[in-house]
Amino acid sequence: MALQQSVTRRTFLKTAGLAAASLPVMTARSYSRILGANERLGVGVIGCGGMAQAHLNTLLDMPETVDVVAVNDVFETRARHFLDLTWRAGGRAELISDYRSLLERDGLDYVMIATPEHWHAQQTLDALDAGLHVYCEKPMTHRVDEALAVLKKTQETGRKVQVGVQGMSDDSYASAHEAIKAGKIGPVIEAQIDYVRRYQERGPWRTGVDPDLPQPPDLDWERWLGPAPRRPWSARRFYEWRNYRDYSGGVASDLFIHRLTRILKACGLAFPTRVVGMGGIYLWQDGRELPDNFEVLAEYPAVEGITPGMTVHILGTMGNQRGNDHLIRGHDATLVFTREGWEIVDQESGEVIETHEKTGGEDIDLHHRNLHDAIRNQTPLHCPPDLGLYGVVAITGAVDSWFEKKMLTWDTQHQRWM
């Protein structure tokens, strides 16, 4: 049945291609310049793993808005699964084995990138060069120099890059920023936040895969490695890549980026001055390279009207799920984030003197729709690439600090950690 379905698709695509050959060539990018045209945005999916599944489900649930026209993965089995899902939903997506060929496909407006972190930068840069907009899962890039390059490229091309920190589609942080700027908690001196979990038998991101599992015949391992160092096939590195520094920052880049970005937004922060990462592989000595318990302390310089200078503390234990309150401390009051939004607690009386009921939420659907509005109407992005850069700088600094066992200082002139 699967073979018959695959043959039918190839026949359909071939027939469609012959028919299209007789028509004038007009891509979505050129067609969209016609006033009132292109009501649906063409999307290409790069990376068909677990996170991408949530994105695909979201995209398929908005057929009035988008059309998934192409999918790509270095593991053909995964890509074909995505292809099946798009066809069952009534679409006619195409499987394209090389993402660079996908970027050249007619009918594309933006790509959704959900590959491992070490691929984010190159695929985003290539998409921007192809004239496409981008939704890139967090973190925006694996390294600071890559993040700087992405920001520069967006400025050169004018294309939109939405970074996949979906919590930025919750208005709590933008509204907190306005309250803080208005002086409602006084000068900000400190913020704290966490991302805690309690794993039991296996540590974070261990799937239980057999380390001796052979490489699937339809998986291109060399292409998966891409810009990372050359290594022989490893089932653990492929299926559990968040545990290895070549491809991820682990707790910091996969989890802390969500939390830190909230504080950056609320306090108007950019580049830190110093950062230190503390923790260790305390519970799961299983060959992982990144800590299973981690904490970050970052120092930020003065921001006019907000802070004379402040610190940010992030807790990230993976062995105990009791967390810290998410809050921002001012000299006069404390802004505490809640499930409903936030509240301001007066320092002297301890009374709640103001509350905010949030709109939006940490939602993939809202995040994509915000990108759609940005493409069509120039609506501001909820998580633009400059915010993505600031998150990458602090997080990568913390990871490097942990490996180097020292506090790092940000070199403003050369835009790097020292």
N, C-alpha and C positions, 0 to 999 in steps of 0.2 A: 504493500500500500504506500509506504514512504517513498519507494523507488518510483512508483507510478506518479505520485504527486510531484516528485522532483523533476521528472521528465516533462510533465505538463507545464511546470513553471518555465523550464528552459525553452519549451516550444512557444509559450506565451511571450516571453521576453524577446525571443528571436523575431516572432511575428510583429510584435510592437515596435521593435527596432527597425524593421523593414518599412513599416508604415510611417514611422517618424522620419525616415530618410527622405521622404518626398515632401516634407513640410519645412518651412523656414525654421532655422535654428534660433531659439529664443530661450535663454535660461531664466530661472526664477529671479535671478539677480537683475537681469535687464528688464524682464516683464514687470517687476515690482515698481519700476520707475513710472509706469503708466498710472495715473490717478485712478484710484478705485479698484485696481487690479490686485491679484494675488491675495485673496482673502485668507487662504490657508498657507501656512508656512511649511516648506519641505524640510524634513529633518533627517540627518544621517546619524546612525548610532555607531560609535567606535568603542568597542569593548562590550562583551556580552556576558559578564560575570554576575555575581549576586547583586551588587548595588545597581548595576544597569537594569536588572529585572524590575526594580521599583520604578525607575525612570520610564521603561518601556510601558509598563502598566498604566502609568500616568498619561503618557503620550497617546496611547491607544484609546484612552477614555475621553479624549478631546478631539474627535474626528472633525468637528466643525471648525477647529482652529489649526490643526497640524496634520500633515501627511508624512508618515514614516516611509521614506523612499529608498533607503539603503541601510544595510547592517554590515558590520565588519568585526572580525575577531581572528586572532592567530590560531585559535582552536576551532576548526570547522564544525565540530559537533555542537558547540555552543552557538555558533552563528546560525546554524540551520534550525536550532530550536527557536531562536528569535525570529527567523524568517517564517517559520510555521505559525508563530503567534500573530505576526502581522497579517498573514494571509487569512487566518481564521477570523480575524477582526474585520475582514473585508478589504484590506489593503493589497497593494501589489509591490511590496518592497523587493529589492534586489540584493543578493548576497555578493559582496565585493571583497576579495581575499586580501587586497592591499589597501590600507587606509588612504594612501596617497592617490590611488585611482578613485576611491570614493569621493575625495575632495573635488575631483574634476567632473563629477556626474552632474548633468543638467537637472534642474528642478530642486536644487538644494538652496536653502537660506541659512540654516545653521546646523552645526554638529553638536551632539551630546557626547562628551568624552568621559568614559567611566573605566579607564584602564588603570593599572597600577601607577603609583605616584611618579615613578621614574620616567614615565612616558608623557606625562601631562604637558611639559613645556614644549617638546618638539611637535607634538600633534597640534597643540594650540597655535604655535607659530606658523605651522604649515597651513592650517585652516585660515588664519588671518591673511596670509599671503595669497590664498586662493579667493579672497574676497568674501569669506563667510563669517558669520557671527558664531559665537561659541558659548556653550554651557559646559564648563569644566568642573568635574567633581573636586572637592577639597582634598588636600591643599592645592592651591593653584599650581605650584611647582614643587619639585623635590629639593631645589637649591636656591640660594639667594640670587646668584647671577642670572639664573633662568627667570626668576620672577621679575627682575629688573628688565630683562629682554622682552618679556610678554607685555609689560606696561608700556614700554617704548613702542612696541609694534602696534598696540591698540591706538596709541596717539598718532602714529604714522598713517594707519589705514582707516581710522574712523569707525572700525567695526566694534561691536559690543562683545564683551566677555563677562558672563555671569559666573561667579565662583560659587560652587555648590555648598555654601554654608547656609542651609535652608532656614536657620533660625533668624536670619536677617529679614525674612518675610513676616516676622512678628514685629509690630511697631513699638514694642516695649522699649527697645534700645534707642531708637530715634527720638521717642518722646522723653526718655530719661535724659538724653543729651540736651534737649531743650530746657528741661527743668533744672539741670545742673548749670547750664549757661545763665539761667535766670537767677542764679544765686540761692536756690531753695535749700541747698544743704551746706552752703559755705564752700570755702576752698577744699577741693578733694585732696586727700592725703593717702588713701589706700583703697584697694579693691581686692576682693577674694571671690573665688569661684572654684568649682570642682567638676570632675567627671569620674565617678567611682562605679565599680562593678565588683561582683564576687563570683569569680570562676571557681569551679570545684575540682574535678578530677584532672581536667586539662586546662592549661593556662590560656591566656588571651590568644585568639586566632589560631589555635591548634584545632584541626578538624578531625584528627585521628587517622589521617591518610597513611597508608603503608609507605614508609620511606623507600622501599624497594619496588614500588609500583613503576612499571616501565613507561616510557614516554608514549602517549597515544600516537598512532601513526599519522593522524590528521592534525597534529599540533606542531607548529613551527617554533621550536624552542629558541633558535637563534634570533628570530624576529621578536619573540617575547622579550628576550634580554635587551635587544635594542641598544640604547646608550649605556647600559650597565656593563660592568666587567664580564668578560667571557668566562663561563663556568660550564662544567658538564651537566647534563640533565639531572634535576633534583625535584622529585615529587613534592617535597616539603617546601622548597623555594617557590614552586609554581602555585601550589594550592594554599600555602600559608605565608605568602610573601610579606605580610605586615610585620613579621618577626625578624626581618633581615634588613640591615642598613642600606644595602645596595638599592633597595626598592622603596623604602618607607622610613618614617621616623617613629613608627609604632604608636604607643600611647599618645605621644606628643602630636604627631601630624595627623593621626586618624581621629583622635578624640578632642585633645586640647584645642585644636584649631576652631572647633565649634564654640567653645566657651570663651576663649581669649577674644575672638572677634566681637563678641557681645560687649566686652569691656572696652575694646578699642572704639567701637561705635558710640557707646554711651559717653565716653570721656574725651572723644576727639583725639585719640592718641595716634601716633605714627611710628617713628623709629625709637626703640628703647636706647638707653645709654649703656646699661649693663644687664647681664642675664646670667643666671646659674641654674643648672639642672641637677637635681639630686635624686637618688633612689638606687635601685639595683634589681638584679635578677634574684629575688629573695625566695620565691616559692617554687618556680618551675625551671630547674636546671635541665633543660631539654634540648640544648643546642641553639636556643634563640640568641640573637645578638643584641636585642633591645630590651630595656628594663620592663619587668612586669609590674613594678610599683615606681611611680615617678612623681616628682614635684618640681615646680618652676617658680622662681622668684625673679621678676623683671623690674627694673627701675626705668622710669620715664621722666623726661625733662618737663619743664614748665610749659603749660598751654594757656595762653592768655584768656582770662575770664573763667578758667576752669580749675587749674591746679598750679601751685608753685613748684611742683615736682611730686611724684607719687610712686608707690610700688604696687605691683600686681602679684598676687599669690594664687597658684593653681595647684590643687591637690588631685592626684590621680592614682589611687590604689586600685588594683585589680583583684585584691583578695578580701576586701571588706567594703560593703556598699553603704556604710553610714557616711553621709556627706557633710559638707560645710554649707552654711547659708550662702546664697549668691547675693553679694551686696557691694555697695560703694560707700566708703566712709568719707564724709565731709567734716569740717570743723564744727559745724552747727547741727548737723543731722545726718542720718544714714538712709540711703535709698536701698531698699530691700526688694529684690525681685521675687515674685510669687507666681503661682500657677495662673492667677487671674491677670497679672500685669506687674505692678509694683506699688509700694507704699513708702512714704517718707516718715521716718520716726525721729522726733525731736530729741536732741542730745540731752537737754536739761530735764524735760518732763517725762520722756519716754512715751509720749503720746503720738499716735498716728495723725499727722497734720495734713497729709494729702495722699490720695490714691489715684491710680490710673488703671482702667480696665482695658486690656489689650485688644487690638484687632489683628487679624491675620494669625500667623502661627508658624511653627517649624514644619513647613509643608512643601513637598516637592512640587505639587500642582501649582501653588501660589508662586513659587520661585520661577517655574517655567513661564507662567502667564506674565509675570513681571518682565521677563526677557522679551516675550512677544510684544508687550506694550513699548518696550524700549526700542525694538527694531522698527515698529510701525509708527510710533508717535514721539520718539525721543524721550520717553518717560525715564527718570533716573533709575538706575539699577539698584536693587537692594544690596547686592554684594559685588561692587565693581572691582576691577583689577588693582586699583591702588590699595583698597582695603585688603585684598588678597595678598598683596606684597607685604604689607605691614604684619600680617599674621605669619607669613612664611619666615620673615626676618627673625621674629622672636622665637618661633618654634624651632627652627633649624639651629639658632644660637644655643638654645637650651640643650638640644641633643648633642651638639658638638661639645658643649661644656661638660656634659656627663662623660663623654668619651675621653676628653682631655683632662678631666678631673681638676678644672679650674674655672673661675669666673671669667667671662669674656666681656670685652668692651667693644662697643660699636664705633667703627671708624667712619665718621660722617663724610670725610673728604673722599675716601676710596669706596665707600658703601660696602663695607665688609666687616666681618667679625675679627677681632684681634685677641 
